[in-house]
Amino acid sequence: MNKRLFILAAAALLAAPALAADKPGDGLVDRKSRNLDTVRTAASWPAAYRAVHIPAIEVEFQPFRDANAIQRPGSQPSGADVKRASQEMAQALRAALQERLQKAGYEIASAPGSGVLVLKTSLEDVRVNAPTSGAYAGAGQKNFVTEAGEASLKIEGFDGASRAKVLAINDRGRPRAHMPGVDRADSVTNRFWFQDLFANWADSVARELPAAGKAG
């Protein structure tokens, strides 16, 4: 083996553990998705579930910053504003998921159990552009944005009986990102564009699940 081949072989051996470490050790495997960034499922997927249970949805905001807003100086949102916005977003995302999953034939279970898929859901790294008087609003100011903000959807699916992890979904979304130019931003438009994102997410998630009560 010449020196160059030896170096390449050594580099490959050193790189292999690093690549393996990038994957969570939960036994799930990647599967292709047309609409979501990452979808991973257990080897037993898809199982037959007749209902879904969605525990309390957690929402985590990014530190306040103005990424692409054109506006006059405004104050940062208060803790109460952020808490209220978190609750509103959690409720809106839950409503979107439950509505779409019910249309797909799933029952909404109040607790885990046999035949129930538990979807532990969270919104992470949430940013709302131009939040001058609150985390979700722009009242009293003139704000113009190219996109309404951004957020990451994270869903971990567990079998309601065994509590085994069977599904993992991650996706990064930007409300209004597909629209050209800039637009006026206020509490009404922010809610509209984020609810539009939540509806799209709910539709994409429902497409990744098997038909209710069927294993495939």
N, C-alpha and C positions, 0 to 999 in steps of 0.2 A: 504493500500500500504506500503510495507516494505521500509526501508531506501535505499536499493540498487536499487529497481525499481524506487523510487522517483528521485534518482540521474540520472539514465539513461533517464528518461522522461524529466527532466530539461535540460540535455545535448542535447537531440534531439530538444527541442524547441529553444535553443540558437543557434544551428547549422543551423536551417532552413533558417533564414534570410541571413546568410552568403553564403549559397549555392545559393540562389536566386540572390544575388548581383553579383555573378560571371557571369551571363548572361547579355549581353547588352539589354537595354530596347528599342529595335527597333521592337519588335513584330515578329521577325523571329524565326523559329524553326529548330532544328538540323535534318539533314537527313544523312543517311549512304552514304559514298563514298569509293570506292575501292582504289582510288589513291591519294586523297587529305586529308590533316589532318582534316580540318573543312569545312563543307558546311552547310549553313543555308539559308532557303528560306521562303518567305511569304506564308500565307495560300492560296493565290490566284495562287501560282506557280503550274504548269507552265502555263504562259500566251502565247498568240500567238504573237510572234515577227518575223518580216520579215527582220530586219536589226539590226546591232549593231553600236554603236558609242563609240569610245575609246578616251577620252580626253588625254591631255598630261600626259605621264607616269612619275611619280616622282621616283627618285632613291636616296637612302640614304645609305652611306657607314658607316661601323663601324669605330671607331678610329683605326688607323694603328696598326697592330700587326702581328706577324708571329706565327701562331698556330702550324703548323706541317712541316714547311719548313726546309730543311737542306741546308744552303747556306753560302756564305761569307758575311761579313757585307756590307750593302747597304744603300742608303739614302731613307728617306721617300718620298712618292709621293707628288708632289707639288699640289697646289690648281688647277692649270690648268690641270694637269694630271687627277685628280679626276673628274673635270668637263667634260673633254673629254671622260673619261671612262663611266661616268653617261649617257652622250648623246648616246654613242655607245650601251650601254646596253638597254636603253629605245627604241632605234630604232630597235634593234634586237628582243626584246620582242614583240614590236608592230607588226613587220613583221611576227613573228611566230604565234601570235594570229589571225591576219587578214587572213593569208593564210589558217590556219586550219578552221576558222569559215566560210570563203568563200567556202571551200570544203564541209562544212556541209550545205550549201545552203543560208547562210546569206549574205545580202548586207552590204557594209561598208558605213554607213551614215556619212556625214560631220558635222551633228548637231543633237541634240535630237529632237524628234517629235513623233507623233502617230505611234505605231507599231515598235518603236525603243527601244532596250535595251541598256542603257548607262552603260558601264563597266569602272568605275573609278578604275584604276590599279596603283599599286605602288610596287616597290622593296624596302624592308627594311632590315636593318642590314646586308648589303652586305659586304662580305670579300673576297678578292682575295689573295690567298697564294703566297708568293714569289714575291711581286711587288717591285723589287729593283730599276728600273729606271723609273717607272711609275705605276699608279694604275692598269694597265691592262697588264703589261709587265715584262720581265725579261731579256732584251737585255743586253749583255755584261757580264752577270754573269752566273754561273752554279747553277741552282736551281732545287731541287728535292723535290717532294711533294707526299703525299699519297692521297690527294684530292685537287681539284683546288680551293676550297673555300666554301662559303655557302651564302645563301640568303633566304629571306622570300617573298613569293608572297602574296599580299593582293588585293582582288578585291571586290568592292562594286557595286552591280547592282541596277540601278534605272529605273523605268518606264519612258520612254522619254516624255510622255504626262503629267502624274500626278506628276512626280518626286518622287513618293513613292519608298522607298527602298524595293526591292524584293529578293535580293540575297547577300550573303556574303561568300567569299571563302578565306581561309588562308592555306598556306602550306609552310613548311620549306624544302629546297632542298640543296643537297651538290653535286656539279658537280664532276664526276669521283669517287664518293664514292663507287660505285659498282665494281670498278676495283681493282684487287689485287696488292700488292707491291707498289713501288714508281715509279715515272716517271719524266722525264725532264719537267720543266715548263718554258714557255716563252710566249710572246704575242700571238703567233699563237695557242699554246695549250690551253691557258686560254680562248681565244675567242671560240675555238672549243667546249670545255667542257661546258661553260656557254650557248652557243647556243644550245647544246644538251639538257641541262636542260630546256631552254625556249621552245624548241619543245615538250618535254614531258609534260610540264605544259599546253601548248596550246592544246594538244590532250586531256588531262584530263579535262580541262575547257569545251571544246566543247562537251565532253561526258555528262557533267552535264546539258547542255542546251537542251530544247526540239527541235525537228526538226523545221527548219525555217518555220514560217507561221502556225504552228500547236500548239494546246494547250496541247498536250499530246500524 
